[in-house]
Each structure stands twice: as C-alpha cells, then as structure tokens.
Amino acid sequence: MEPQLTDVAPTDLAFRKVEPDDDLSNLDFTQEDNTDEAGLVEFITREALDYQNERLGITYVFFYRLSPIAFVTLSMADIPVKEMTQDEKVDAAEQLREYSCLLVGRLGVDKTFRERHVGSYICDWVTEKARRLSEDVGCRYIVARAVKESVGFYSKCRFQCNMEHLGKPRVWMYKRLI
Ligand SMILES: CC(C)(COP(=O)(O)OP(=O)(O)OC[C@H]1O[C@@H](n2cnc3c(N)ncnc32)[C@H](O)[C@@H]1OP(=O)(O)O)[C@@H](O)C(=O)NCCC(=O)NCCS
C-alpha cells in the first residue's frame, strides 16, 4: 500500500512576490507524464520577472520552511459569458459579453510536494485575495484556463465549468466570488 502523504501545514508556508535572485529551476512543475502543456517551466525560469515588471502578471512564490515549492501568477481578466453555463448570466447586464475576473494564469506545485493540499491552499488564498479586491474593483469570479490534466484539481477547489467545453484543449473554469 502507498504511504499516506501528510498535508503541508499552513503554518509552514510563507509567500512573497518573485524576485530577481529567485532560482526555481531545480523544481519540477511538469505533469505526471513529464510533459509541460501549460508551459510552467519556461514561464517560471524565463518569463515571470518580465511579466511582473510589465504588470502583465504578478507571481507569488510559496516557501515550505524557507525552500520554494510552488508559485501562482495572477492577472486581471475577462471571462467570456458564452464559456459559462446559462445560470451565470446576470439579467441586469444583458449587454455584457464578458464578466470581470481575477485570472490564475499559472499555478504550479513542485512534484515532490503534490497531493499534500498545497495547491488547494493556494486556491483558497487566491479566493480570499479576490474577495477583498472585489469590494474595491469589479471582480465577479476567479478563473483558470485549465489543461485537461488539471480540470479534476480545479473541480476539487470548487471551480465549475461548462461541461459542453470539456473536450477542448483548455477549459475555462470559474468560481463565483459572491
Ligand atoms: C495541479 C496542481 C497545481 C495540484 O497541486 P497539489 O498541491 O498536488 O494539489 P492538492 O494536493 O491541493 O489537491 C487538492 C485535491 O485535488 C486533487 N487533485 C490534485 N491534482 C489532481 C489532478 N491532476 N486531477 C484530479 N484531482 C487532483 C487531490 O487529490 C486533492 O483531493 P482531496 O481534497 O480529495 O484530497 C499540481 O499537480 C501541479 O502543479 N501540476 C502541474 C501543473 C499544472 O497542471 N498546473 C495547473 C494548470 S496551470
């Protein structure tokens, strides 16, 4: 029988924005089959700092007892209404084709730390951040464009999707903030 992995305690986690001296190149953000459909390795090793400096996406690195183990990149975005289920339509805003949201652009947990609820902790952290933001700036959802391997994970984190779009290479998954 596989040994049970224990959850990483939130008190052992810390985070801050990515900095120029951060080196995450020895971490493994690939999928279980070693592919990298979401381009996380390229992004965190070459692009994250430029995205941050240009304000295209802010990357937060998460540390377990001082060692980096995960990251998430956040941006403002719009989700097309047609990507969601009918019941998400807001009657009072029929003219809108998109709704405001916070995008989880990239999310990666190092392979040796997976299945210990680090990813879901980060999703909860993003949800709280988005809820606070939504009181000052219109923001109705947090969303992710999930590759097929991560649809199950986002579902566990209480994101939904329009099931009719499940066969697509990327699926819009969303969690309403109100
Ligand atoms: C997807 C990813 C972020 C999940 O991180 P994680 O820390 O292992 O996830 P958690 O341990 O918090 O998992 C939360 C729940 O989702 C489940 N889960 C995790 N990954 C899953 C997957 N790929 N498919 C289905 N369920 C999954 C867990 O079993 C757990 O279920 P439980 O609450 O019933 O125990 C991580 O596997 C990863 O970095 N993958 C590669 C990059 C990627 O796909 N990123 C997302 C798209 S950009």
The ligand as a MOL file (V3000), in Angstrom:
LIG
                    3D

  0  0  0     0  0            999 V3000
M  V30 BEGIN CTAB
M  V30 COUNTS 48 50 0 0 0
M  V30 BEGIN ATOM
M  V30 1 C -2.4670 20.7620 -10.3870 0
M  V30 2 C -1.5350 21.0070 -9.1880 0
M  V30 3 C -1.2950 22.5120 -9.0200 0
M  V30 4 C -2.2030 20.4340 -7.9240 0
M  V30 5 O -1.4040 20.7340 -6.7900 0
M  V30 6 P -1.4260 19.8200 -5.4760 0
M  V30 7 O -0.7460 20.5690 -4.3990 0
M  V30 8 O -0.9080 18.4680 -5.7860 0
M  V30 9 O -2.9900 19.7030 -5.2020 0
M  V30 10 P -3.7330 19.4050 -3.8020 0
M  V30 11 O -2.9180 18.4200 -3.0080 0
M  V30 12 O -4.0450 20.6860 -3.1320 0
M  V30 13 O -5.0770 18.7110 -4.3120 0
M  V30 14 C -6.3890 19.1070 -3.8800 0
M  V30 15 C -7.3460 17.9980 -4.2660 0
M  V30 16 O -7.3240 17.8430 -5.6950 0
M  V30 17 C -6.9270 16.5100 -6.0400 0
M  V30 18 N -6.0530 16.6120 -7.2260 0
M  V30 19 C -4.8070 17.1510 -7.2910 0
M  V30 20 N -4.3400 17.0960 -8.5500 0
M  V30 21 C -5.3140 16.4920 -9.2780 0
M  V30 22 C -5.4240 16.1610 -10.6560 0
M  V30 23 N -4.4210 16.4360 -11.5290 0
M  V30 24 N -6.5660 15.5590 -11.0790 0
M  V30 25 C -7.5870 15.2870 -10.2150 0
M  V30 26 N -7.5400 15.6070 -8.8820 0
M  V30 27 C -6.4110 16.1970 -8.4470 0
M  V30 28 C -6.1800 15.9710 -4.8250 0
M  V30 29 O -6.2130 14.5740 -4.7730 0
M  V30 30 C -6.9490 16.6330 -3.6920 0
M  V30 31 O -8.1410 15.9130 -3.4690 0
M  V30 32 P -8.7410 15.7350 -1.9670 0
M  V30 33 O -9.0220 17.1340 -1.4660 0
M  V30 34 O -9.9530 14.8870 -2.1460 0
M  V30 35 O -7.6430 15.0770 -1.1520 0
M  V30 36 C -0.1710 20.2600 -9.3590 0
M  V30 37 O -0.4380 18.9050 -9.6370 0
M  V30 38 C 0.6840 20.8010 -10.4700 0
M  V30 39 O 1.4870 21.7230 -10.2630 0
M  V30 40 N 0.5420 20.2400 -11.7000 0
M  V30 41 C 1.3300 20.6330 -12.8560 0
M  V30 42 C 0.9960 22.0000 -13.3450 0
M  V30 43 C -0.4920 22.2490 -13.6000 0
M  V30 44 O -1.1850 21.4320 -14.1890 0
M  V30 45 N -0.9740 23.4190 -13.1490 0
M  V30 46 C -2.3610 23.8440 -13.2890 0
M  V30 47 C -2.6480 24.4520 -14.6220 0
M  V30 48 S -1.6900 25.9020 -14.9640 0
M  V30 END ATOM
M  V30 BEGIN BOND
M  V30 1 1 1 2
M  V30 2 1 2 3
M  V30 3 1 2 4
M  V30 4 1 2 36
M  V30 5 1 4 5
M  V30 6 1 5 6
M  V30 7 2 6 7
M  V30 8 1 6 8
M  V30 9 1 6 9
M  V30 10 1 9 10
M  V30 11 2 10 11
M  V30 12 1 10 12
M  V30 13 1 10 13
M  V30 14 1 13 14
M  V30 15 1 14 15
M  V30 16 1 15 16
M  V30 17 1 15 30
M  V30 18 1 16 17
M  V30 19 1 17 18
M  V30 20 1 17 28
M  V30 21 1 18 19
M  V30 22 1 18 27
M  V30 23 2 19 20
M  V30 24 1 20 21
M  V30 25 1 21 22
M  V30 26 2 21 27
M  V30 27 1 22 23
M  V30 28 2 22 24
M  V30 29 1 24 25
M  V30 30 2 25 26
M  V30 31 1 26 27
M  V30 32 1 28 29
M  V30 33 1 28 30
M  V30 34 1 30 31
M  V30 35 1 31 32
M  V30 36 2 32 33
M  V30 37 1 32 34
M  V30 38 1 32 35
M  V30 39 1 36 37
M  V30 40 1 36 38
M  V30 41 2 38 39
M  V30 42 1 38 40
M  V30 43 1 40 41
M  V30 44 1 41 42
M  V30 45 1 42 43
M  V30 46 2 43 44
M  V30 47 1 43 45
M  V30 48 1 45 46
M  V30 49 1 46 47
M  V30 50 1 47 48
M  V30 END BOND
M  V30 END CTAB
M  END
